[in-house]
Protein backbone atom coordinates (compact mmCIF):
# COMPACT_ATOMS: atom_id res chain seq x y z
CA UNK A 1 0.00 0.00 0.00
CA UNK A 2 1.01 3.61 -0.53
CA UNK A 3 -0.21 7.01 0.68
CA UNK A 4 -0.85 10.24 -1.19
CA UNK A 5 -1.91 13.76 -0.20
CA UNK A 6 -5.27 14.48 -1.85
CA UNK A 7 -6.17 17.81 -0.25
CA UNK A 8 -4.58 20.73 1.59
CA UNK A 9 -5.93 23.55 3.73
CA UNK A 10 -4.71 26.34 5.99
CA UNK A 11 -5.93 29.08 8.28
CA UNK A 12 -4.48 32.25 9.81
CA UNK A 13 -6.20 34.22 12.59
CA UNK A 14 -7.74 37.54 11.67
CA UNK A 15 -5.54 39.76 13.85
CA UNK A 16 -2.32 40.88 12.15
CA UNK A 17 0.68 42.16 14.12
CA UNK A 18 3.17 44.00 11.91
CA UNK A 19 6.79 44.85 12.60
CA UNK A 20 5.74 48.46 12.97
CA UNK A 21 3.29 47.41 15.70
CA UNK A 22 6.15 45.62 17.46
CA UNK A 23 8.29 48.77 17.33
CA UNK A 24 5.79 50.28 19.78
CA UNK A 25 6.08 47.54 22.39
CA UNK A 26 9.66 46.26 22.24
CA UNK A 27 13.12 47.63 21.40
CA UNK A 28 13.28 46.66 17.73
CA UNK A 29 12.75 48.01 14.22
CA UNK A 30 11.05 46.81 11.06
CA UNK A 31 14.35 46.80 9.17
CA UNK A 32 16.13 44.82 11.90
CA UNK A 33 13.43 42.12 11.92
CA UNK A 34 13.32 41.83 8.13
CA UNK A 35 17.08 41.68 7.75
CA UNK A 36 17.43 38.86 10.27
CA UNK A 37 14.32 36.82 9.62
CA UNK A 38 12.47 37.97 6.50
CA UNK A 39 9.31 38.45 8.57
CA UNK A 40 7.05 41.44 7.91
CA UNK A 41 3.97 40.44 9.89
CA UNK A 42 2.44 37.61 11.88
CA UNK A 43 -1.10 36.58 12.88
CA UNK A 44 -2.25 36.41 16.49
CA UNK A 45 -5.11 34.22 17.70
CA UNK A 46 -8.07 35.91 19.36
CA UNK A 47 -8.50 35.44 23.11
CA UNK A 48 -11.15 32.78 22.61
CA UNK A 49 -9.32 30.99 19.75
CA UNK A 50 -7.56 27.77 20.69
CA UNK A 51 -5.27 25.51 18.68
CA UNK A 52 -8.24 23.26 17.91
CA UNK A 53 -10.24 26.20 16.53
CA UNK A 54 -7.47 27.06 14.07
CA UNK A 55 -7.22 23.35 13.21
CA UNK A 56 -10.95 23.13 12.48
CA UNK A 57 -10.74 25.87 9.86
CA UNK A 58 -7.68 24.38 8.15
CA UNK A 59 -9.16 20.87 8.28
CA UNK A 60 -12.45 21.88 6.71
CA UNK A 61 -10.58 23.52 3.83
CA UNK A 62 -8.42 20.43 3.35
CA UNK A 63 -11.46 18.15 3.38
CA UNK A 64 -13.21 20.38 0.86
CA UNK A 65 -10.14 20.36 -1.39
CA UNK A 66 -9.96 16.57 -1.14
CA UNK A 67 -13.64 16.26 -1.98
CA UNK A 68 -14.38 13.87 0.87
CA UNK A 69 -16.70 13.88 3.88
CA UNK A 70 -15.79 13.54 7.54
CA UNK A 71 -17.25 10.01 7.46
CA UNK A 72 -14.21 8.85 5.48
CA UNK A 73 -11.61 9.99 8.04
CA UNK A 74 -10.39 7.10 10.18
CA UNK A 75 -7.27 8.70 11.65
CA UNK A 76 -6.51 12.17 13.00
CA UNK A 77 -3.00 13.23 14.00
CA UNK A 78 -2.47 16.75 15.31
CA UNK A 79 1.02 18.17 15.65
CA UNK A 80 1.06 20.93 18.26
CA UNK A 81 3.19 22.42 21.01
CA UNK A 82 0.30 24.51 22.33
CA UNK A 83 -2.57 22.10 23.04
CA UNK A 84 -5.94 23.44 24.17
CA UNK A 85 -5.44 21.83 27.57
CA UNK A 86 -3.30 19.26 29.36
CA UNK A 87 -5.66 16.49 28.27
CA UNK A 88 -7.59 15.19 26.43
CA UNK A 89 -5.59 15.66 23.25
CA UNK A 90 -6.24 18.46 20.79
CA UNK A 91 -6.80 15.73 18.19
CA UNK A 92 -9.75 14.37 20.19
CA UNK A 93 -11.15 17.88 20.59
CA UNK A 94 -10.76 18.45 16.84
CA UNK A 95 -12.44 15.12 16.10
CA UNK A 96 -15.47 16.20 18.13
CA UNK A 97 -15.62 19.67 16.59
CA UNK A 98 -15.58 18.16 13.09
CA UNK A 99 -18.32 15.68 14.01
CA UNK A 100 -16.13 12.62 13.40
CA UNK A 101 -17.10 9.56 15.42
CA UNK A 102 -14.81 6.86 14.03
CA UNK A 103 -11.12 6.07 13.99
CA UNK A 104 -8.13 7.00 16.15
CA UNK A 105 -7.03 10.49 17.20
CA UNK A 106 -3.88 11.60 18.97
CA UNK A 107 -1.34 14.42 19.23
CA UNK A 108 2.33 14.51 18.23
CA UNK A 109 4.74 16.90 19.96
CA UNK A 110 7.95 17.58 18.03
CA UNK A 111 7.67 21.39 18.03
CA UNK A 112 8.52 22.84 14.59
CA UNK A 113 9.17 19.35 13.16
CA UNK A 114 5.77 18.20 14.36
CA UNK A 115 4.03 18.14 10.99
CA UNK A 116 6.86 16.08 9.44
CA UNK A 117 6.63 13.61 12.33
CA UNK A 118 2.83 13.47 12.07
CA UNK A 119 2.82 13.01 8.28
CA UNK A 120 5.34 10.17 8.50
CA UNK A 121 3.30 8.50 11.25
CA UNK A 122 0.07 8.75 9.27
CA UNK A 123 1.77 7.29 6.22
CA UNK A 124 2.90 4.27 8.25
CA UNK A 125 -0.66 3.74 9.52
CA UNK A 126 -1.92 3.72 5.93
CA UNK A 127 0.88 1.53 4.60
CA UNK A 128 0.21 -1.02 7.34
CA UNK A 129 -3.51 -1.09 6.56
CA UNK A 130 -4.55 0.31 9.94
CA UNK A 131 -6.04 3.44 8.33
CA UNK A 132 -7.24 4.40 4.87
CA UNK A 133 -7.82 8.16 5.08
CA UNK A 134 -5.98 10.38 7.56
CA UNK A 135 -6.32 14.01 8.54
CA UNK A 136 -2.89 15.39 9.47
CA UNK A 137 -2.82 18.83 11.07
CA UNK A 138 -0.18 21.24 12.33
CA UNK A 139 -1.60 23.94 14.60
CA UNK A 140 0.02 26.28 17.10
CA UNK A 141 -0.71 29.45 19.07
CA UNK A 142 2.89 30.25 20.00
CA UNK A 143 1.99 33.86 20.77
CA UNK A 144 0.86 32.59 24.17
CA UNK A 145 4.38 31.38 24.96
CA UNK A 146 6.09 34.67 24.11
CA UNK A 147 7.74 37.17 26.44
CA UNK A 148 6.82 40.39 24.67
CA UNK A 149 9.83 42.16 26.22
CA UNK A 150 12.29 39.71 24.61
CA UNK A 151 13.04 41.06 21.14
CA UNK A 152 15.05 37.95 20.29
CA UNK A 153 11.94 35.75 20.31
CA UNK A 154 8.72 37.77 20.26
CA UNK A 155 9.37 39.11 16.76
CA UNK A 156 9.76 35.63 15.25
CA UNK A 157 6.63 33.67 16.04
CA UNK A 158 2.97 33.69 15.06
CA UNK A 159 -0.19 31.59 15.15
CA UNK A 160 -1.77 29.45 12.44
CA UNK A 161 -2.83 26.02 11.25
CA UNK A 162 -2.37 23.84 8.19
CA UNK A 163 -3.83 20.46 7.27
CA UNK A 164 -3.62 17.73 4.66
CA UNK A 165 -5.76 14.72 3.85
CA UNK A 166 -3.63 11.65 3.29
CA UNK A 167 -5.26 8.65 1.62
CA UNK A 168 -4.48 5.11 0.50
CA UNK A 169 -3.27 5.15 -3.10
CA UNK A 170 -2.07 2.65 -5.67
CA UNK A 171 0.48 5.25 -6.76
CA UNK A 172 3.02 6.34 -4.14
CA UNK A 173 2.71 9.97 -3.13
CA UNK A 174 5.18 9.81 -0.26
CA UNK A 175 8.42 8.44 -1.64
CA UNK A 176 10.58 8.64 1.47
CA UNK A 177 10.66 10.00 5.03
CA UNK A 178 13.45 10.45 7.56
CA UNK A 179 13.12 11.54 11.19
CA UNK A 180 15.85 12.40 13.70
CA UNK A 181 16.23 13.78 17.21
CA UNK A 182 19.03 14.78 19.57
CA UNK A 183 17.82 15.46 23.09
CA UNK A 184 21.25 16.62 24.22
CA UNK A 185 20.55 19.87 22.32
CA UNK A 186 17.21 20.46 24.01
CA UNK A 187 18.18 23.68 25.81
CA UNK A 188 19.01 25.65 22.64
CA UNK A 189 15.30 26.25 22.08
CA UNK A 190 12.82 25.54 24.85
CA UNK A 191 9.91 26.60 27.04
CA UNK A 192 10.83 25.08 30.38
CA UNK A 193 7.71 25.72 32.45
CA UNK A 194 5.51 22.95 33.82
CA UNK A 195 2.48 22.51 36.05
CA UNK A 196 3.01 21.08 39.53
CA UNK A 197 0.36 20.86 42.23
CA UNK A 198 -1.82 23.25 40.30
CA UNK A 199 0.83 25.95 39.99
CA UNK A 200 3.22 27.00 37.23
CA UNK A 201 6.82 25.98 37.83
CA UNK A 202 9.76 27.45 35.90
CA UNK A 203 9.85 29.80 32.92
CA UNK A 204 6.89 29.21 30.55
CA UNK A 205 8.21 31.52 27.82
CA UNK A 206 10.20 30.50 24.75
CA UNK A 207 13.94 30.93 25.15
CA UNK A 208 16.41 30.52 22.31
CA UNK A 209 20.11 30.69 21.56
CA UNK A 210 19.64 32.17 18.09
CA UNK A 211 23.17 31.74 16.75
CA UNK A 212 23.43 28.13 17.94
CA UNK A 213 20.01 27.28 16.50
CA UNK A 214 20.91 28.78 13.13
CA UNK A 215 24.17 26.83 12.87
CA UNK A 216 22.58 23.57 14.01
CA UNK A 217 19.53 23.96 11.75
CA UNK A 218 21.49 24.55 8.55
CA UNK A 219 23.72 21.55 9.25
CA UNK A 220 21.05 18.97 10.07
CA UNK A 221 18.58 20.14 7.42
CA UNK A 222 21.19 19.77 4.71
CA UNK A 223 22.10 16.31 6.02
CA UNK A 224 18.57 14.96 6.23
CA UNK A 225 17.68 16.30 2.78
CA UNK A 226 20.75 14.62 1.30
CA UNK A 227 19.76 11.44 3.12
CA UNK A 228 16.30 11.40 1.58
CA UNK A 229 17.59 12.26 -1.89
CA UNK A 230 20.26 9.52 -1.78
CA UNK A 231 17.65 6.95 -0.79
CA UNK A 232 15.76 7.78 -3.98
CA UNK A 233 18.83 8.15 -6.24
CA UNK A 234 18.08 11.84 -6.68
CA UNK A 235 20.01 15.09 -6.55
CA UNK A 236 18.98 18.62 -5.68
CA UNK A 237 18.33 19.31 -9.37
CA UNK A 238 15.57 16.67 -9.34
CA UNK A 239 13.52 18.65 -6.84
CA UNK A 240 10.79 20.81 -8.34
CA UNK A 241 9.83 22.49 -5.06
CA UNK A 242 11.41 22.73 -1.64
CA UNK A 243 8.84 23.50 1.07
CA UNK A 244 10.89 24.22 4.21
CA UNK A 245 9.85 25.04 7.74
CA UNK A 246 9.10 28.75 7.64
CA UNK A 247 11.28 29.94 10.52
CA UNK A 248 13.85 32.27 9.08
CA UNK A 249 14.62 33.31 5.50
CA UNK A 250 18.36 33.06 6.16
CA UNK A 251 18.08 29.40 7.19
CA UNK A 252 16.04 28.67 4.07
CA UNK A 253 18.56 30.45 1.84
CA UNK A 254 21.50 28.63 3.42
CA UNK A 255 19.80 25.25 3.05
CA UNK A 256 18.87 25.91 -0.59
CA UNK A 257 22.45 26.99 -1.33
CA UNK A 258 23.88 23.77 0.12
CA UNK A 259 21.51 21.80 -2.11
CA UNK A 260 22.37 23.83 -5.18
CA UNK A 261 18.75 24.99 -5.45
CA UNK A 262 17.69 28.38 -6.72
CA UNK A 263 15.39 30.29 -4.35
CA UNK A 264 12.94 30.28 -7.26
CA UNK A 265 12.32 26.64 -6.33
CA UNK A 266 11.73 27.36 -2.65
CA UNK A 267 8.24 28.07 -1.33
CA UNK A 268 8.61 31.05 1.01
CA UNK A 269 5.67 32.38 3.03
CA UNK A 270 7.40 33.36 6.28
CA UNK A 271 7.09 37.09 5.58
CA UNK A 272 3.35 37.03 6.18
CA UNK A 273 2.97 34.70 9.15
CA UNK A 274 6.34 34.28 10.85
CA UNK A 275 7.32 31.01 12.50
CA UNK A 276 4.07 29.14 13.15
CA UNK A 277 5.88 26.01 14.36
CA UNK A 278 4.08 22.80 13.34
CA UNK A 279 1.71 24.79 11.13
CA UNK A 280 4.36 26.37 8.91
CA UNK A 281 4.97 23.58 6.39
CA UNK A 282 1.30 22.76 5.72
CA UNK A 283 0.59 26.52 5.49
CA UNK A 284 3.30 26.97 2.87
CA UNK A 285 2.31 23.77 1.06
CA UNK A 286 -1.33 24.84 0.84
CA UNK A 287 -0.31 28.25 -0.50
CA UNK A 288 1.79 26.72 -3.30
CA UNK A 289 -0.87 24.16 -4.19
CA UNK A 290 -3.65 26.73 -4.38
CA UNK A 291 -1.69 29.27 -6.41
CA UNK A 292 -0.79 26.57 -8.94
CA UNK A 293 2.93 26.32 -8.41
CA UNK A 294 2.83 22.70 -7.29
CA UNK A 295 1.57 20.48 -10.10
CA UNK A 296 0.87 16.76 -10.53
CA UNK A 297 3.98 14.69 -11.15
CA UNK A 298 6.40 17.12 -9.51
CA UNK A 299 8.89 16.19 -6.80
CA UNK A 300 8.22 18.15 -3.62
CA UNK A 301 10.55 18.07 -0.62
CA UNK A 302 9.39 19.03 2.87
CA UNK A 303 11.92 19.62 5.67
CA UNK A 304 11.87 21.00 9.20
CA UNK A 305 13.90 21.38 12.37
CA UNK A 306 12.60 22.22 15.82
CA UNK A 307 13.15 22.16 19.55
CA UNK A 308 14.08 18.82 21.02
CA UNK A 309 16.12 18.98 18.93
CA UNK A 310 14.07 17.26 16.22
CA UNK A 311 14.36 17.32 12.46
CA UNK A 312 13.19 15.43 9.40
CA UNK A 313 12.28 15.45 5.74
CA UNK A 314 9.58 13.97 3.52
CA UNK A 315 9.91 13.53 -0.25
CA UNK A 316 6.63 13.67 -2.19
CA UNK A 317 5.64 12.87 -5.76
CA UNK A 318 2.67 15.19 -6.21
GIDALIN-V54398 format. One record per backbone hydrogen bond with DSSP energy under -1.0 kcal/mol. NH is the residue of the N-H (numbers start at 0). CO is the residue of the C=O. E is the energy in kcal/mol with one decimal. If there is no record, write none. Layout:
nh=NH co=CO e=E
nh=NH co=CO e=E
This chain:
nh=3 co=166 e=-2.3
nh=5 co=164 e=-2.8
nh=8 co=162 e=-2.3
nh=10 co=160 e=-2.7
nh=16 co=41 e=-3.5
nh=18 co=39 e=-1.9
nh=21 co=17 e=-1.8
nh=22 co=18 e=-1.7
nh=23 co=20 e=-1.1
nh=24 co=21 e=-1.5
nh=25 co=21 e=-2.0
nh=27 co=25 e=-1.7
nh=32 co=28 e=-2.2
nh=33 co=29 e=-2.5
nh=34 co=30 e=-2.5
nh=35 co=31 e=-1.4
nh=36 co=32 e=-1.8
nh=37 co=33 e=-1.2
nh=39 co=270 e=-2.3
nh=40 co=270 e=-2.3
nh=41 co=16 e=-1.8
nh=43 co=14 e=-2.1
nh=48 co=45 e=-2.0
nh=53 co=49 e=-1.8
nh=54 co=50 e=-2.1
nh=55 co=51 e=-2.2
nh=56 co=52 e=-1.5
nh=57 co=53 e=-2.0
nh=58 co=54 e=-2.8
nh=59 co=55 e=-2.5
nh=60 co=56 e=-1.6
nh=61 co=57 e=-1.9
nh=62 co=58 e=-2.8
nh=63 co=59 e=-2.2
nh=64 co=60 e=-2.2
nh=65 co=61 e=-2.0
nh=66 co=62 e=-1.1
nh=67 co=62 e=-1.8
nh=71 co=68 e=-1.6
nh=72 co=69 e=-1.3
nh=73 co=132 e=-2.6
nh=75 co=103 e=-2.2
nh=76 co=134 e=-2.4
nh=77 co=105 e=-1.9
nh=78 co=136 e=-3.6
nh=79 co=107 e=-1.8
nh=92 co=88 e=-1.7
nh=93 co=89 e=-2.8
nh=94 co=90 e=-2.5
nh=95 co=91 e=-2.0
nh=96 co=92 e=-2.3
nh=97 co=93 e=-2.0
nh=98 co=95 e=-1.1
nh=99 co=94 e=-2.6
nh=103 co=73 e=-1.5
nh=105 co=75 e=-2.0
nh=107 co=77 e=-2.6
nh=112 co=109 e=-1.9
nh=113 co=110 e=-1.9
nh=116 co=112 e=-2.3
nh=117 co=113 e=-2.8
nh=118 co=114 e=-2.9
nh=119 co=115 e=-2.2
nh=120 co=116 e=-2.1
nh=121 co=117 e=-2.6
nh=122 co=118 e=-2.2
nh=123 co=119 e=-1.9
nh=124 co=120 e=-1.9
nh=125 co=121 e=-2.2
nh=126 co=122 e=-3.1
nh=127 co=123 e=-1.8
nh=128 co=125 e=-1.1
nh=129 co=124 e=-1.8
nh=130 co=124 e=-1.1
nh=133 co=165 e=-3.6
nh=134 co=74 e=-2.9
nh=135 co=163 e=-2.7
nh=136 co=76 e=-2.6
nh=137 co=161 e=-2.9
nh=138 co=78 e=-2.3
nh=139 co=159 e=-2.3
nh=143 co=140 e=-1.8
nh=144 co=141 e=-2.3
nh=149 co=146 e=-2.2
nh=152 co=149 e=-1.5
nh=153 co=149 e=-2.6
nh=155 co=152 e=-1.8
nh=157 co=274 e=-2.1
nh=158 co=42 e=-2.9
nh=159 co=139 e=-2.0
nh=160 co=10 e=-2.2
nh=161 co=137 e=-2.6
nh=162 co=8 e=-3.0
nh=163 co=135 e=-2.4
nh=164 co=6 e=-2.4
nh=165 co=133 e=-2.9
nh=166 co=3 e=-2.7
nh=167 co=131 e=-2.5
nh=168 co=1 e=-2.2
nh=172 co=2 e=-1.9
nh=173 co=2 e=-1.6
nh=174 co=314 e=-2.6
nh=175 co=314 e=-1.3
nh=177 co=312 e=-2.4
nh=179 co=310 e=-2.9
nh=181 co=308 e=-2.8
nh=184 co=181 e=-1.8
nh=185 co=182 e=-1.6
nh=187 co=184 e=-1.6
nh=189 co=206 e=-2.2
nh=192 co=202 e=-1.5
nh=193 co=200 e=-2.4
nh=195 co=198 e=-3.0
nh=198 co=195 e=-1.8
nh=200 co=193 e=-3.7
nh=205 co=144 e=-2.6
nh=206 co=189 e=-3.0
nh=208 co=187 e=-2.5
nh=209 co=207 e=-1.0
nh=212 co=208 e=-2.6
nh=213 co=209 e=-2.4
nh=214 co=210 e=-2.1
nh=215 co=211 e=-2.4
nh=216 co=212 e=-3.0
nh=217 co=213 e=-2.2
nh=218 co=214 e=-1.6
nh=219 co=215 e=-2.6
nh=220 co=216 e=-2.4
nh=221 co=217 e=-1.7
nh=222 co=218 e=-1.8
nh=223 co=219 e=-2.6
nh=224 co=220 e=-2.1
nh=225 co=221 e=-2.1
nh=226 co=222 e=-2.0
nh=227 co=223 e=-2.1
nh=228 co=224 e=-2.5
nh=229 co=225 e=-2.7
nh=230 co=226 e=-1.7
nh=232 co=229 e=-1.5
nh=233 co=228 e=-2.7
nh=237 co=234 e=-2.0
nh=238 co=235 e=-1.7
nh=239 co=298 e=-1.7
nh=240 co=298 e=-1.9
nh=241 co=264 e=-2.9
nh=242 co=300 e=-3.5
nh=244 co=302 e=-1.8
nh=246 co=244 e=-1.7
nh=248 co=36 e=-2.6
nh=251 co=247 e=-1.9
nh=252 co=248 e=-2.5
nh=253 co=249 e=-2.2
nh=254 co=250 e=-2.4
nh=255 co=251 e=-2.4
nh=256 co=252 e=-2.2
nh=257 co=253 e=-1.9
nh=258 co=254 e=-1.4
nh=259 co=256 e=-1.0
nh=260 co=255 e=-2.9
nh=264 co=261 e=-2.1
nh=265 co=262 e=-1.4
nh=266 co=241 e=-2.7
nh=271 co=268 e=-1.8
nh=272 co=269 e=-1.0
nh=273 co=269 e=-2.6
nh=274 co=155 e=-3.2
nh=278 co=275 e=-2.1
nh=279 co=276 e=-1.8
nh=282 co=278 e=-2.1
nh=283 co=279 e=-2.3
nh=284 co=280 e=-3.0
nh=285 co=281 e=-2.4
nh=286 co=282 e=-1.9
nh=287 co=283 e=-2.2
nh=288 co=284 e=-2.0
nh=289 co=285 e=-2.6
nh=290 co=286 e=-1.9
nh=292 co=287 e=-1.1
nh=293 co=287 e=-1.9
nh=297 co=294 e=-1.8
nh=299 co=315 e=-2.4
nh=300 co=240 e=-2.8
nh=301 co=313 e=-3.0
nh=302 co=242 e=-1.3
nh=303 co=311 e=-2.2
nh=305 co=309 e=-3.0
nh=309 co=305 e=-2.8
nh=310 co=179 e=-2.2
nh=311 co=303 e=-2.1
nh=312 co=177 e=-2.1
nh=313 co=301 e=-2.3
nh=314 co=175 e=-2.9
nh=315 co=299 e=-3.5
nh=316 co=172 e=-3.0
nh=317 co=297 e=-3.1
